[in-house]
Amino acid sequence: MITDIDKKIIEQLARKYRAKRVILFGSSLSSTQEYRDIDIAVEGIEEKYFYTFYGELLCALSRPVDIIDLSKKTRFAELILREGIPLYA
C-alpha cells in the first residue's frame, strides 16, 4: 500500500483539480508485495489540466507515478474500476 502522506497528497491534488474520483490499482494495492511506483486512475480532470496534475503528483509523491485517464473507456479501465481501491470520490 501507499503511505498515508502520499494518500493525503493525492486527495489534496484531486480536490485542487476537481477530480471526480481517483482509484489505486496494480502493485500499489498489495501490502506484502514490494512496489516500485504508485498506480492511479483518475476521472473528471479537465483535459487542459491533466498533465499539470500529473506533474504535481510526480514532484510531490515519494515514488514515481503511473496514471490512467478513466474518461477513456477501455477494458483496462473497467478492470481498474472493479478491482481498484478508491482514494478520492
N, C-alpha and C positions, 0 to 999 in steps of 0.2 A: 504494500500500500504506500501511498504518498504521505509525506509529513503533514502535520496539522498546519504548519506555516504555509506550505505550498497550497493546501486547500483554501486557506484564507485569502491568499494572493489571487488564486483563480476566481474565487467568489467576488472579490473586490473588482477585479478587471471585468468580469462578466457583467456586474452591475453597471460599471462605468460605460461599457459599450452596449448596454441594453440587450444582452443575450437572452433568448427565451429559455435555453437550457444548455447545460454543459454536462457531458457524460464521460466518466472514466472507463477505459476499456484496456484490453491487452494485458501485457505482463504487469502493468501497474495495479491490477486487481489482486494479485497474489501476495499474501503476507509471508509466504515461505520462499517463493522464488525471487532471486535477486533480479532487479530490473535495472535497465540502463537508461531508460528515458520515461517520460510521462506521456501516455497516450490519452488524448481527449478528443471528443467530438462536440461540435458547437452548432447551435441552431439560433438563428434570429439576428445575427450581427449584420448590419448593413454592409454590402459588398465593398463599398469605398473605405470602410474601417477594418475589414477583416485582417489585412496584413499588418496594420498598425497594432491591433490586438495581439496578433501572433508575435510580433516583435517585442512587445512589452512582456509577454509571457516568457520569451526566450531570455530576456535580460533579468527578470525578477525571480524565476524559479531556480531551485537547487540542482536541477538536472535538465538535459535537453528535452524539448517538447516535440511530439508529433501531433498534428491537428488535422481533423477531418471535418469538412463542412457538411452538416446534415441536411442542408437545403437541397443538396443534390441527392435525389432518391435513387439509391443503389441497393443491391443485396447486402453489401457490406454494411451500409448504414442501417438496414433492417436488423442485421445481426447485432450491431452495437446497441441499438435500441432495446433489443430483447435481453442481452446478456450484460450490458454495462451497468455501472452504478452512477446514479445522478449525483452530481456535485452541486449543481445550481439549477433551480427551476423557478 
